[in-house]
């Protein structure tokens, strides 16, 4: 509940010279309920609000009005999604939006990162070779090398690939980001 409303309920009770116990008895609730309303830990239900308004001789608007602007409901679905926060995982990919930051990962469109309305990263700017490198199944290759190692005993190339997995994608990302930055600088 809004702290302004809680303070208003307290003020109206004091103006009418009522204790929490007396107010509770008059409207048929516990003293603890009145205490929670005045501390903004809970809110009175509609019936209790009507009883409070009658008891204090005020309208519900007077009892509940705050100076906070009301939130305007978006007119269309586009505005609702534009202002919302969500995580969506479906066949088209993974889409996350938190405030003004967005990350979209999909098979068709690649990776796109948007921060404060500006595109920070978009994999569409990659060449076909760069996309192939990102889609190279390094973990699958390492499993193949492990199988070759177990079956035929060729371990010497397998451990190199296996240890390279954690650094492969970050190094590749850094190289692509560096190239994209150079391209942007050249265009400007």
C-alpha positions as CSV (number, residue, x, y, z in Angstrom):
1,X,0.0,0.0,0.0
2,X,1.1,3.6,-0.6
3,X,2.7,5.3,2.4
4,X,0.7,8.5,1.7
5,X,-2.5,6.6,2.0
6,X,-1.3,4.9,5.2
7,X,-0.4,8.4,6.7
8,X,-3.8,9.7,5.6
9,X,-5.6,6.8,7.3
10,X,-3.6,7.6,10.5
11,X,-4.4,11.3,10.3
12,X,-8.1,10.7,9.8
13,X,-8.2,8.4,12.8
14,X,-6.4,10.9,15.0
15,X,-8.7,13.8,13.8
16,X,-11.7,11.7,14.9
17,X,-10.1,11.0,18.3
18,X,-10.2,7.2,17.8
19,X,-7.7,4.7,19.0
20,X,-6.8,1.8,16.8
21,X,-8.8,-0.5,19.1
22,X,-11.9,1.8,18.9
23,X,-11.7,2.1,15.1
24,X,-11.3,-1.7,14.7
25,X,-14.4,-2.3,16.8
26,X,-16.5,0.2,14.8
27,X,-15.7,-1.3,11.4
28,X,-15.4,-4.9,12.5
29,X,-11.7,-5.7,12.1
30,X,-8.8,-6.5,14.4
31,X,-6.6,-3.8,15.9
32,X,-3.7,-5.4,14.2
33,X,-5.3,-4.9,10.8
34,X,-5.7,-1.2,11.5
35,X,-2.1,-1.0,12.6
36,X,-0.9,-2.8,9.4
37,X,-2.9,-0.3,7.3
38,X,-1.3,2.7,9.1
39,X,2.2,1.2,8.6
40,X,1.5,0.4,4.9
41,X,2.0,-3.3,5.4
42,X,-1.4,-4.1,4.0
43,X,-4.4,-2.3,2.6
44,X,-8.0,-2.3,3.6
45,X,-10.3,-4.1,1.3
46,X,-13.1,-2.3,-0.6
47,X,-15.7,-2.9,2.1
48,X,-13.5,-1.5,4.8
49,X,-12.5,1.5,2.7
50,X,-16.2,2.3,2.3
51,X,-16.8,1.9,6.1
52,X,-13.8,4.2,6.8
53,X,-15.0,6.8,4.4
54,X,-18.5,6.8,6.0
55,X,-17.1,6.9,9.5
56,X,-14.8,9.9,8.7
57,X,-17.5,11.6,6.6
58,X,-15.2,11.8,3.5
59,X,-15.4,10.5,0.0
60,X,-13.3,7.5,-1.2
61,X,-11.4,10.0,-3.4
62,X,-10.5,12.1,-0.3
63,X,-9.4,8.9,1.5
64,X,-7.3,7.5,-1.3
65,X,-6.2,10.4,-3.4
66,X,-2.5,10.8,-3.8
67,X,-0.5,13.3,-5.8
68,X,1.3,10.6,-7.8
69,X,0.4,10.6,-11.5
70,X,-1.6,7.6,-12.6
71,X,0.1,5.2,-15.0
72,X,-1.4,5.4,-18.5
73,X,-2.2,2.1,-20.0
74,X,-0.5,1.6,-23.4
75,X,-2.9,2.0,-26.4
76,X,-1.7,-1.0,-28.4
77,X,0.3,-4.2,-28.0
78,X,3.4,-2.7,-29.5
79,X,3.6,-0.1,-26.7
80,X,3.0,-2.8,-24.1
81,X,6.0,-4.8,-25.3
82,X,8.1,-1.7,-25.7
83,X,7.8,-0.7,-22.1
84,X,7.8,-4.2,-20.6
85,X,10.5,-6.5,-19.2
86,X,10.4,-10.1,-20.4
87,X,12.2,-13.3,-21.1
88,X,10.9,-15.3,-24.1
89,X,12.3,-18.7,-25.1
90,X,10.6,-20.2,-28.1
91,X,11.4,-21.8,-31.5
92,X,12.5,-18.4,-32.9
93,X,15.2,-18.1,-30.3
94,X,15.8,-16.4,-26.9
95,X,14.7,-12.9,-26.3
96,X,15.4,-10.9,-23.1
97,X,14.4,-7.3,-22.3
98,X,15.3,-5.6,-19.1
99,X,14.4,-1.9,-19.1
100,X,16.1,-0.4,-22.1
101,X,18.5,-3.3,-22.6
102,X,17.7,-6.1,-25.0
103,X,19.4,-9.3,-26.1
104,X,18.0,-11.4,-29.0
105,X,19.6,-14.7,-30.0
106,X,18.1,-16.7,-32.8
107,X,19.3,-19.2,-35.5
108,X,18.1,-17.1,-38.4
109,X,19.0,-13.6,-37.2
110,X,22.0,-14.3,-35.1
111,X,22.8,-12.3,-32.0
112,X,21.7,-8.7,-31.4
113,X,22.4,-6.6,-28.3
114,X,20.6,-3.3,-27.8
115,X,21.4,-0.9,-24.9
116,X,19.5,2.3,-24.4
117,X,18.0,2.1,-27.9
118,X,21.4,1.8,-29.6
119,X,22.6,-1.4,-31.2
120,X,25.8,-2.5,-29.3
121,X,26.3,-5.7,-31.2
122,X,24.7,-7.3,-34.2
123,X,26.0,-10.5,-35.7
124,X,24.4,-9.6,-39.1
125,X,27.5,-7.5,-39.8
126,X,29.6,-10.6,-39.8
127,X,30.9,-12.2,-43.0
128,X,29.9,-15.7,-44.0
129,X,33.3,-17.0,-42.8
130,X,32.9,-15.3,-39.4
131,X,29.4,-16.8,-39.0
132,X,30.8,-20.3,-39.9
133,X,33.5,-19.9,-37.3
134,X,30.9,-18.9,-34.7
135,X,28.8,-21.9,-35.6
136,X,31.7,-24.3,-35.7
137,X,30.8,-27.1,-33.3
138,X,33.9,-27.1,-31.2
139,X,32.3,-29.2,-28.4
140,X,31.2,-31.7,-31.0
141,X,34.7,-31.9,-32.5
142,X,36.2,-32.4,-29.0
143,X,33.8,-35.4,-28.5
144,X,34.9,-36.8,-31.8
145,X,38.5,-36.5,-30.7
146,X,37.7,-38.2,-27.4
147,X,36.1,-41.0,-29.3
148,X,39.1,-41.3,-31.6
149,X,41.3,-41.3,-28.5
150,X,39.4,-44.0,-26.7
151,X,38.9,-46.2,-29.8
152,X,42.3,-45.8,-31.6
153,X,44.5,-44.3,-28.8
154,X,45.2,-41.0,-30.6
155,X,45.2,-38.7,-27.6
156,X,47.8,-36.1,-28.6
157,X,45.5,-33.9,-30.8
158,X,42.4,-34.4,-28.6
159,X,43.6,-32.6,-25.4
160,X,44.5,-29.4,-27.4
161,X,40.9,-29.1,-28.8
162,X,39.4,-30.1,-25.5
163,X,41.3,-27.3,-23.6
164,X,40.6,-24.8,-26.3
165,X,36.8,-24.9,-25.9
166,X,36.6,-22.3,-23.1
167,X,38.7,-19.7,-25.0
168,X,37.5,-20.3,-28.6
169,X,34.3,-18.3,-28.6
170,X,35.6,-15.3,-26.5
171,X,38.7,-15.0,-28.6
172,X,36.6,-15.2,-31.8
173,X,34.2,-12.6,-30.4
174,X,37.0,-10.2,-29.6
175,X,38.4,-10.6,-33.2
176,X,35.0,-9.9,-34.8
177,X,34.3,-6.9,-32.5
178,X,37.7,-5.5,-33.4
179,X,37.1,-5.9,-37.1
180,X,33.6,-4.3,-36.8
181,X,35.0,-1.4,-34.8
182,X,37.7,-0.8,-37.6
183,X,34.9,-0.9,-40.2
184,X,32.9,1.7,-38.4
185,X,35.9,3.9,-38.0
186,X,36.7,3.7,-41.7
187,X,33.1,4.5,-42.6
188,X,33.1,7.6,-40.5
